[in-house]
Structures are given as C-alpha cells and as structure tokens.
Amino acid sequence: MAFAITQNCCSDASCVSVCPVNCIHPTPDEPGFGQTETLYVDPRTCIDCGACADACPVDAIAPTWLLRPDQQVYAQVNADFFTRPDAPAAPAWDAPRFPTVDLSAIGRLEVAIVGTGPAAVYAAQSVLRATEARVTFLERLATPGGLARYGVAPDHPGTRRVLEHTEAVLDHPRVTLRTGVEVGRDVTPAELSRRFDAVLYATGAAGDRGLDVPGDDLAGSVSAREVVNWYTGHPEAPPLDLAQVRRVVVVGTGNVALDVARMLSSDPDRLAGTATSPAALAALRASGVREVLVVGRRGAQDAACSASELRALTHLPGVRTLLSGKAPDDAPAGSKAELFAGLDRYDDDLAAAPGPGRRIVFAFGRSTRALVGEDRVRGIVLGSTDGEVTVPAELVVRAIGHRGTELPGLPFDTGTARVPHEAGRVVGAPAGTYVVGWAKRGPSGGIGANRTDAEETVDSLLADAAAGLIGRRPARRR
C-alpha cells in the first residue's frame, strides 16, 4: 500500500523535503515542478511512513486505503504519473544545496514585510531560519492571512489549513504583527526604508481584468475576486443579493471560476459549519439561482481549471454538471478534455430561461460580445462559429484573472502590472527593497508557488546583507 496526493495539493514541496525515499515528484529541482496540477507519490517506492502527510500544510496526503469514495481516483492518478515518458525513471537524489553566502557575516536585521498572505509568510520563514532578524509584519486589514484567508473557498477546509502555518509564523518570538496599517496612507515606502534594514512587499494583485465589452460596467457585472471576498467574509466585500437571480454566467474556466460556480450552486446546509461568511450563507439560503453557466473562449482541452477541481465538481450533491454543445473529439485518456466529454449533455436552449433543478453547465468556444440591460445586467451576448446568442442572466462574474495595482511610492510597471525587480530586488527603489509573490511575478501559481518565489527573494536579501549593502555587520567576538 502507499500514500496518495489528492485534490487540494498546494505544491509547496514540504512533503518532498521529508520523504526518506524520494518518492514524491516533481521535486523543486526537476523540470516539471510548478507545471503539473499536483505533486505525485510513486506507489512503487513509497514505504508508507506517513512523513509526507505529517508535513503537508493543506491536508492533501492520505493512505490510499483511507481515501474517501470521491478521492479514490487519486490512487490511480498518482500511479499513472510515473508511467509518463517524462516521469523520473528512478528515485535519484538531487545534489545537496548549501547556503551561497556567509551567514555569519550578517548582523541582526530589522525586516519589515508588507502583507500577511502566503508569499509574506514563506519569506518570513526563510528569513527567520537563516538569520537572527526581527520581522515586523504590516497588515492593512484587522485580520492577517491575505489570500489564504480571503482567497480560498470555504468548502476547501484542507487548503485553508495553510492558515495554521501563518499563525505559527506570527507566533514566532522574533515576529511582531501590526494590523490596520496601510502603506501609502499611514506610512510611506520611503519611511519604511529609513526605519528598517530591509522591506519586503507582498501586496499581491488586488485589481481585476475587465471584459472590455459594452455593458461591462452595468450593475450585476462583478469580478470573481469580489464574489470570493463576499463568501469568505472580507470586510470590504460588497453585499451580493441572489434572491432574484436565476442564472449566473461565469466568464472563465480556471479554478476560481469553478469555485464560484460550486459555491453559488451548493446547498447552504452543506456550507454551514465551514468558513463561509454569515452574510453569504443568508444570501445563499434566499438564492433563486438554478443554473451557473461557465463560459470558455477556447475548447475544453484548453480549460484552465485543474482536472482535480473538475472531478470534485461532479460530486456536488444535488447539482448536475453538464456540457453544452459537442463533446471534445479524440480526448486523450486521463485528460481534462476526456472528463468534459464524459459529462451529460445540456440540450436546453441557452436563449431560454433556466428550467427547474440546479445545474452547472460548461459552454466552450464562445466569446463574450456584450452585456445587455438598462439599469443592470439582464443577459450576455455570446458569440461562436455558429453565430450569436443572447443568454438571459441576472449576474455575470468575470473570472479572467487578477491584475496588480500600484502602491504609492513603490516602482510599478503599468504594462505588466507588476513591481519591476531583478531576482526580487525592486528596480528603482532604495537598497533593501524587495518584492515577493503576485506583486513580483504577476497573478499566477497557487499557494505553494510562493515558497520558491520567496526563497529567491530572500536569497537576494541574504546576499546583500552578507556583502554589507544592508544592515549592520555582526559584532566581533573578543
């Protein structure tokens, strides 16, 4: 028997570092790392020790004999990865890595980290492990956690366990947390640079991409970020009234789009007891939503969601998951396209009002031409090779990505919507100014991607400190 990695893998590779037989791949040093939907356990090599399950921050690893019925497919998914032509042929160990700088040359640093999301926490962890630094977190909101708190669906309790990692770092004796502090309003980047030896910005990507079509600014046209903030209880989230909504159209096919579709379709009793906000639960109990239409511009084979999230959607109690239009041709075995091809067909007319029951419908090969309505959204015009159709809908959710926003006083590239940097060092800012996470690389990658991202930035910080570019030299012993 063996262990298996399941749906909510965050790919931060904590499991890789503790495995005594190197049976978890891709590792951070392998080409496929960050490109696969999850990491995978090789059942031929696994010795059932359970070290990986103990180390996993999101409770994504379990013995195959304890998998729930909806998880049992992952035993085969893990095994199938190692039959791929590009899979590791044998459990070869990577060469050991040692610090590239003289850590003894670094004095006690005073480090500020702006933000408390996953990237900020991984960065702090790396700094605290390598140095005797004191770290001060500056959080704009009253409660820390960033996207780990306000970006993870409430019905994914395993993934939300990453907040325990946040709390552990915040409890470190050399860490101070200051909440309710907004950089740019209460303190400027220049002031922070004068007060601290190093300042790391982990401010994320708080903007949204627009559809850029007529009617995009109508009431009832909202971003997925706003909906996610609403059901996770973000203090600045606007309310969402679903009482008069019968059909929701979600534009986009990524995991966030599926989260929104699932949350808006779920029985509120299923969500009771989760981290769903009380306001969202009340609105969902009064909801009139019968159908969520998930629209993709390209084909099913190009859907941005992970196969694991799609599989989970098909197990949603009381909700049918359907495919509108023709099934994908010649879908490779085990692919997302094959999963979509296996869905029941939606034969109703998209131009008609949704019928009784609850369903999530996928429609591919359709582009958004316009949102229609006078005072608010009443429908969406979708175009395809077969022409246009106006789909009645009372709510349209844009799930086409986040976009970085400028922080006053910090360099910002408006073209890429990111903070310009070289290996995490902010270009055009005083020495000792660094960036991590989505503000650094753009809104891509999940929670685990922030670990390697933060390590690169902290490596730059340590090199600068060892070279005497920031901080003070340690006192010499007599």
C-alpha positions as CSV (number, residue, x, y, z in Angstrom):
1,M,0.0,0.0,0.0
2,A,1.0,3.6,-0.4
3,F,0.1,7.2,0.2
4,A,-1.5,9.4,-2.4
5,I,-1.7,13.2,-3.0
6,T,-5.2,14.4,-3.6
7,Q,-7.2,17.4,-4.9
8,N,-6.0,20.2,-2.7
9,C,-2.3,19.8,-3.1
10,C,-0.6,23.2,-2.8
11,S,2.7,22.1,-4.4
12,D,4.9,23.9,-1.8
13,A,7.0,20.7,-1.7
14,S,7.1,20.4,2.1
15,C,6.4,16.7,1.6
16,V,9.4,16.3,-0.7
17,S,11.9,17.6,1.9
18,V,10.8,15.0,4.5
19,C,10.4,11.9,2.3
20,P,13.2,9.4,3.2
21,V,13.0,7.5,-0.1
22,N,12.5,10.4,-2.6
23,C,9.2,9.0,-3.9
24,I,7.4,12.4,-4.4
25,H,7.8,14.1,-7.7
26,P,8.3,16.5,-9.4
27,T,10.8,17.9,-7.0
28,P,11.7,21.6,-7.0
29,D,14.9,20.8,-8.9
30,E,13.1,18.8,-11.7
31,P,11.9,20.4,-14.9
32,G,8.2,19.6,-14.3
33,F,8.0,21.3,-10.9
34,G,5.3,24.0,-11.0
35,Q,3.9,22.7,-14.3
36,T,1.9,19.8,-13.0
37,E,-1.5,20.1,-11.3
38,T,-0.2,18.4,-8.1
39,L,2.8,16.5,-6.9
40,Y,2.6,12.7,-7.0
41,V,3.6,9.8,-4.9
42,D,5.3,6.8,-6.6
43,P,3.5,3.8,-5.1
44,R,6.3,1.5,-6.2
45,T,8.8,3.4,-3.9
46,C,6.6,4.6,-1.1
47,I,7.3,2.9,2.2
48,D,4.1,4.1,3.9
49,C,6.0,6.0,6.6
50,G,3.5,9.0,6.6
51,A,6.1,11.7,6.9
52,C,4.7,13.5,3.9
53,A,1.2,13.5,5.4
54,D,2.6,15.0,8.6
55,A,4.4,17.7,6.7
56,C,1.6,18.7,4.3
57,P,0.3,22.1,5.2
58,V,-3.1,21.6,3.5
59,D,-4.0,18.0,4.5
60,A,-3.8,16.8,0.9
61,I,-2.0,13.4,1.5
62,A,-3.6,10.3,2.8
63,P,-3.1,6.5,2.7
64,T,-4.8,5.0,-0.3
65,W,-6.8,2.7,1.9
66,L,-8.3,5.7,3.7
67,L,-9.3,7.7,0.7
68,R,-13.0,8.8,0.6
69,P,-15.1,7.4,-2.4
70,D,-14.7,10.7,-4.2
71,Q,-10.9,10.6,-3.7
72,Q,-10.2,7.0,-4.6
73,V,-9.4,8.0,-8.2
74,Y,-6.2,9.7,-6.9
75,A,-4.6,6.4,-6.1
76,Q,-4.6,5.7,-9.9
77,V,-3.8,9.4,-10.7
78,N,-0.6,9.2,-8.6
79,A,0.4,5.9,-10.1
80,D,-0.3,7.0,-13.7
81,F,2.1,9.9,-13.4
82,F,5.0,7.6,-13.1
83,T,4.1,5.8,-16.4
84,R,4.5,9.0,-18.4
85,P,7.5,9.2,-20.7
86,D,8.9,12.2,-18.9
87,A,8.4,10.8,-15.4
88,P,11.5,10.1,-13.2
89,A,12.9,6.7,-14.1
90,A,14.3,6.1,-10.6
91,P,14.3,7.8,-7.2
92,A,17.5,9.7,-7.9
93,W,18.5,12.2,-5.2
94,D,19.3,15.8,-6.1
95,A,22.7,17.2,-5.2
96,P,22.8,18.7,-1.7
97,R,22.4,22.5,-1.6
98,F,24.3,24.7,0.9
99,P,24.0,28.5,1.6
100,T,25.6,30.5,-1.1
101,V,26.6,33.3,1.3
102,D,28.4,33.5,4.6
103,L,25.5,33.8,7.0
104,S,27.9,34.5,9.9
105,A,28.7,37.9,8.2
106,I,25.1,39.0,8.7
107,G,24.2,41.0,11.7
108,R,20.8,41.2,13.3
109,L,18.5,42.7,10.7
110,E,15.3,44.6,11.2
111,V,13.0,43.4,8.4
112,A,9.5,44.7,7.5
113,I,7.1,42.6,5.4
114,V,4.1,44.4,3.9
115,G,1.3,41.9,3.8
116,T,0.5,38.6,5.6
117,G,-0.5,36.3,2.7
118,P,1.3,33.0,1.8
119,A,4.2,34.8,0.0
120,A,4.8,37.0,3.0
121,V,4.8,34.1,5.4
122,Y,7.1,32.0,3.3
123,A,9.5,34.9,3.1
124,A,9.4,35.5,6.8
125,Q,10.0,31.8,7.4
126,S,13.1,31.8,5.2
127,V,14.5,35.0,6.9
128,L,13.9,33.7,10.4
129,R,15.6,30.3,9.7
130,A,18.7,31.8,8.1
131,T,19.3,34.8,10.4
132,E,18.6,36.3,13.8
133,A,16.5,39.0,12.2
134,R,13.5,40.6,13.8
135,V,10.5,40.7,11.5
136,T,7.6,43.1,11.6
137,F,4.5,42.4,9.5
138,L,2.4,45.3,8.4
139,E,-1.2,44.3,7.5
140,R,-3.8,46.7,6.1
141,L,-6.7,44.7,7.4
142,A,-7.6,43.9,11.0
143,T,-7.1,40.1,10.5
144,P,-4.0,38.6,8.9
145,G,-3.9,35.9,6.3
146,G,-4.3,37.6,2.9
147,L,-5.4,35.2,0.1
148,A,-5.0,32.2,2.4
149,R,-7.9,33.6,4.4
150,Y,-9.9,35.5,1.8
151,G,-9.0,33.7,-1.4
152,V,-9.5,30.0,-0.6
153,A,-13.0,28.6,-0.9
154,P,-14.7,27.9,2.5
155,D,-15.6,24.4,1.5
156,H,-11.9,23.5,1.0
157,P,-11.0,23.1,4.7
158,G,-7.8,21.2,3.9
159,T,-6.4,24.0,1.8
160,R,-7.5,26.6,4.4
161,R,-5.3,24.7,6.9
162,V,-2.4,26.8,5.4
163,L,-3.6,29.5,7.8
164,E,-2.2,27.3,10.6
165,H,1.2,27.8,9.0
166,T,0.5,31.6,9.0
167,E,-0.4,31.6,12.7
168,A,2.7,29.5,13.6
169,V,5.0,32.1,11.9
170,L,3.1,35.0,13.5
171,D,3.7,33.4,16.9
172,H,7.4,33.3,16.5
173,P,9.2,35.2,19.3
174,R,11.1,37.4,16.8
175,V,7.9,38.4,14.9
176,T,5.7,41.5,15.5
177,L,2.3,41.9,13.8
178,R,0.9,45.4,13.2
179,T,-2.6,45.3,11.8
180,G,-4.6,48.3,10.4
181,V,-1.5,49.8,8.8
182,E,-1.9,50.8,5.2
183,V,1.4,51.6,3.4
184,G,0.8,54.7,1.3
185,R,-1.7,56.1,3.8
186,D,-0.3,55.6,7.3
187,V,3.4,55.2,6.3
188,T,5.2,55.6,3.0
189,P,7.7,53.2,1.4
190,A,10.4,55.8,1.9
191,E,9.7,56.0,5.7
192,L,9.8,52.2,5.9
193,S,13.2,52.1,4.1
194,R,14.6,54.5,6.7
195,R,13.2,52.6,9.7
196,F,14.1,49.0,8.5
197,D,17.2,47.4,7.1
198,A,15.1,45.5,4.6
199,V,11.4,45.9,3.4
200,L,9.7,43.1,1.5
201,Y,6.5,43.9,-0.3
202,A,4.0,41.0,-0.6
203,T,1.0,43.1,-1.6
204,G,-0.5,40.7,-4.1
205,A,-2.7,41.7,-7.1
206,A,-5.7,43.5,-5.8
207,G,-7.2,44.6,-9.2
208,D,-9.3,42.7,-11.8
209,R,-9.1,42.2,-15.5
210,G,-12.2,43.6,-17.3
211,L,-14.1,42.1,-20.2
212,D,-13.8,45.3,-22.3
213,V,-17.2,44.8,-23.9
214,P,-20.3,47.0,-23.9
215,G,-22.2,46.7,-20.7
216,D,-19.3,45.6,-18.6
217,D,-20.0,48.4,-16.1
218,L,-23.6,47.5,-15.5
219,A,-24.8,46.6,-12.1
220,G,-24.8,42.8,-11.8
221,S,-21.4,42.6,-13.6
222,V,-18.9,41.7,-10.9
223,S,-15.4,40.2,-10.6
224,A,-14.7,36.7,-9.2
225,R,-12.5,38.4,-6.7
226,E,-15.5,40.4,-5.3
227,V,-17.6,37.2,-5.1
228,V,-14.8,35.3,-3.4
229,N,-14.3,38.1,-0.9
230,W,-18.0,38.1,-0.3
231,Y,-18.3,34.4,0.6
232,T,-15.1,34.4,2.6
233,G,-16.1,37.4,4.7
234,H,-13.6,40.0,3.5
235,P,-14.5,43.2,5.5
236,E,-14.6,45.3,2.3
237,A,-16.7,43.0,0.2
238,P,-19.9,44.5,-1.2
239,P,-23.1,42.5,-0.5
240,L,-24.5,40.2,-3.1
241,D,-28.3,39.7,-3.4
242,L,-29.2,36.4,-5.1
243,A,-32.9,36.4,-4.4
244,Q,-33.9,37.5,-8.0
245,V,-31.1,35.7,-9.8
246,R,-32.0,32.6,-11.8
247,R,-28.9,32.2,-14.0
248,V,-25.3,33.2,-13.3
249,V,-22.8,33.3,-16.1
250,V,-19.2,32.9,-15.1
251,V,-16.7,34.0,-17.8
252,G,-13.5,32.0,-17.5
253,T,-12.7,28.4,-16.8
254,G,-9.9,28.4,-14.2
255,N,-10.1,27.0,-10.7
256,V,-11.5,30.3,-9.3
257,A,-14.3,30.1,-11.8
258,L,-15.2,26.6,-10.7
259,D,-15.0,27.7,-7.0
260,V,-17.5,30.4,-7.7
261,A,-19.8,28.1,-9.7
262,R,-19.7,25.5,-6.9
263,M,-20.3,27.9,-4.1
264,L,-23.2,29.6,-5.8
265,S,-24.8,26.2,-6.6
266,S,-24.3,24.5,-3.3
267,D,-26.9,23.7,-0.8
268,P,-26.4,26.2,2.1
269,D,-26.7,23.4,4.6
270,R,-23.6,21.9,3.0
271,L,-21.7,25.1,3.7
272,A,-22.9,25.6,7.2
273,G,-20.1,25.0,9.6
274,T,-17.5,26.0,7.0
275,A,-15.7,29.4,6.9
276,T,-18.5,30.8,4.6
277,S,-19.4,34.2,5.9
278,P,-22.8,34.5,7.7
279,A,-23.9,37.2,5.2
280,A,-23.2,34.9,2.3
281,L,-24.9,31.9,4.0
282,A,-28.0,34.1,4.5
283,A,-28.0,35.2,0.8
284,L,-27.5,31.6,-0.4
285,R,-30.5,30.5,1.6
286,A,-32.6,33.1,-0.1
287,S,-31.0,32.5,-3.5
288,G,-33.0,31.8,-6.6
289,V,-30.0,30.5,-8.6
290,R,-30.9,27.4,-10.7
291,E,-28.1,27.5,-13.2
292,V,-24.5,28.6,-13.4
293,L,-23.2,28.7,-17.0
294,V,-19.3,28.6,-17.2
295,V,-18.1,30.0,-20.5
296,G,-14.8,29.4,-22.1
297,R,-13.5,31.2,-25.2
298,R,-11.4,28.2,-26.4
299,G,-12.1,24.5,-26.4
300,A,-12.5,22.1,-23.5
301,Q,-8.9,20.9,-23.9
302,D,-7.8,24.4,-23.1
303,A,-9.8,24.9,-20.0
304,A,-7.6,26.5,-17.3
305,C,-9.1,24.5,-14.4
306,S,-7.3,21.5,-12.9
307,A,-8.7,18.0,-13.5
308,S,-8.9,17.5,-9.7
309,E,-11.2,20.5,-9.3
310,L,-13.4,19.4,-12.2
311,R,-13.7,15.9,-10.7
312,A,-14.8,17.4,-7.4
313,L,-17.5,19.4,-9.1
314,T,-19.1,16.3,-10.5
315,H,-19.6,15.0,-6.9
316,L,-21.5,18.1,-5.7
317,P,-24.7,16.8,-4.0
318,G,-28.0,17.8,-5.7
319,V,-26.3,19.6,-8.6
320,R,-25.9,18.2,-12.2
321,T,-22.7,19.1,-14.1
322,L,-23.4,19.3,-17.8
323,L,-21.7,20.1,-21.1
324,S,-23.4,22.4,-23.7
325,G,-22.5,21.6,-27.3
326,K,-20.4,19.0,-29.0
327,A,-18.1,16.8,-26.9
328,P,-14.3,17.1,-27.5
329,D,-13.1,14.7,-30.2
330,D,-10.3,12.2,-29.6
331,A,-9.7,13.3,-26.0
332,P,-6.5,11.8,-24.6
333,A,-7.1,9.3,-21.8
334,G,-7.0,10.9,-18.3
335,S,-7.1,14.4,-19.8
336,K,-9.5,17.2,-18.8
337,A,-11.0,17.0,-22.2
338,E,-11.9,13.4,-21.5
339,L,-13.5,14.4,-18.2
340,F,-15.6,17.1,-20.1
341,A,-16.5,14.6,-22.8
342,G,-17.9,12.3,-20.1
343,L,-20.4,14.9,-18.8
344,D,-24.1,14.6,-19.6
345,R,-25.3,16.9,-22.4
346,Y,-27.2,20.1,-21.8
347,D,-29.8,20.1,-24.5
348,D,-31.8,23.1,-23.4
349,D,-31.8,26.4,-25.4
350,L,-29.3,28.8,-23.9
351,A,-31.6,31.7,-25.0
352,A,-34.4,30.4,-22.8
353,A,-34.8,30.8,-19.1
354,P,-33.3,28.0,-17.0
355,G,-35.5,25.2,-16.1
356,P,-36.1,23.7,-12.6
357,G,-33.4,21.9,-10.6
358,R,-29.8,23.0,-10.1
359,R,-27.0,22.6,-12.6
360,I,-23.6,23.8,-13.6
361,V,-23.2,24.0,-17.4
362,F,-19.9,24.3,-19.4
363,A,-20.0,26.0,-22.8
364,F,-16.8,26.2,-24.8
365,G,-15.8,28.0,-27.9
366,R,-17.8,31.1,-27.0
367,S,-16.6,34.6,-26.6
368,T,-18.3,37.5,-24.8
369,R,-19.6,40.2,-27.1
370,A,-21.7,42.3,-24.8
371,L,-23.7,42.5,-21.5
372,V,-27.2,43.8,-22.1
373,G,-29.7,45.5,-19.8
374,E,-30.7,49.1,-19.0
375,D,-30.1,49.6,-15.3
376,R,-28.5,46.3,-14.6
377,V,-27.4,43.0,-16.3
378,R,-30.3,41.1,-17.9
379,G,-28.3,39.0,-20.3
380,I,-25.0,38.3,-22.0
381,V,-24.3,38.1,-25.8
382,L,-22.1,35.1,-26.6
383,G,-20.5,34.6,-30.0
384,S,-19.3,31.4,-31.6
385,T,-18.7,29.9,-35.1
386,D,-22.5,29.3,-35.2
387,G,-23.3,33.0,-34.6
388,E,-24.5,34.9,-31.6
389,V,-26.9,34.0,-28.8
390,T,-28.3,36.2,-26.0
391,V,-28.4,34.3,-22.8
392,P,-30.7,35.6,-20.1
393,A,-28.8,36.1,-16.9
394,E,-29.1,38.4,-13.8
395,L,-25.4,38.1,-12.7
396,V,-22.2,37.9,-14.7
397,V,-19.0,37.0,-13.0
398,R,-15.7,37.9,-14.6
399,A,-13.2,35.1,-13.7
400,I,-10.5,36.1,-16.1
401,G,-7.7,37.0,-13.7
402,H,-6.4,39.4,-11.2
403,R,-4.3,42.5,-12.0
404,G,-1.6,44.2,-9.9
405,T,-2.3,47.7,-8.6
406,E,0.2,50.4,-7.9
407,L,1.3,51.1,-4.3
408,P,2.1,54.9,-3.9
409,G,5.8,55.4,-3.6
410,L,6.8,52.0,-4.9
411,P,8.0,51.5,-8.5
412,F,5.3,49.9,-10.7
413,D,5.3,48.7,-14.3
414,T,1.9,49.6,-15.8
415,G,2.5,47.4,-18.8
416,T,3.0,44.2,-16.8
417,A,1.1,45.4,-13.7
418,R,4.0,44.2,-11.5
419,V,6.7,45.7,-9.4
420,P,9.9,45.7,-11.5
421,H,12.6,43.6,-10.0
422,E,15.8,41.6,-10.5
423,A,15.7,38.4,-8.5
424,G,13.3,40.1,-6.1
425,R,15.3,43.3,-5.7
426,V,13.0,46.2,-6.6
427,V,14.4,48.2,-9.5
428,G,14.4,51.9,-9.0
429,A,14.0,51.7,-5.2
430,P,16.5,52.1,-2.3
431,A,18.8,49.2,-1.5
432,G,17.0,46.8,0.8
433,T,13.7,47.0,-1.0
434,Y,12.3,43.6,-2.2
435,V,9.2,42.1,-3.6
436,V,7.6,38.6,-3.4
437,G,4.5,36.8,-4.6
438,W,2.0,38.1,-7.1
439,A,3.3,41.6,-6.9
440,K,6.6,40.2,-8.2
441,R,5.6,37.6,-10.8
442,G,2.0,38.5,-11.6
443,P,-1.2,36.6,-10.6
444,S,-0.1,33.1,-11.4
445,G,0.5,30.0,-9.4
446,G,-1.1,28.7,-6.3
447,I,-0.1,28.9,-2.6
448,G,2.9,26.6,-3.0
449,A,4.4,28.6,-5.8
450,N,5.1,31.3,-3.3
451,R,7.6,29.2,-1.5
452,T,10.2,29.0,-4.3
453,D,9.4,32.6,-5.2
454,A,10.1,33.8,-1.7
455,E,13.3,31.8,-1.4
456,E,14.7,33.5,-4.5
457,T,13.9,36.9,-3.0
458,V,15.3,36.0,0.4
459,D,18.5,34.7,-1.2
460,S,19.0,38.1,-2.7
461,L,18.4,39.8,0.7
462,L,20.9,37.5,2.4
463,A,23.5,38.2,-0.3
464,D,23.0,41.9,0.1
465,A,23.3,41.6,3.9
466,A,26.4,39.5,3.7
467,A,28.0,42.0,1.3
468,G,27.3,44.8,3.7
469,L,24.8,46.5,1.3
470,I,22.1,46.4,4.0
471,G,22.1,46.1,7.8
472,R,25.0,46.2,10.2
473,R,27.9,43.8,10.5
474,P,27.8,41.5,13.5
475,A,30.0,42.5,16.4
476,R,33.3,40.6,16.5
477,R,33.9,38.3,19.4
478,R,36.9,39.1,21.5
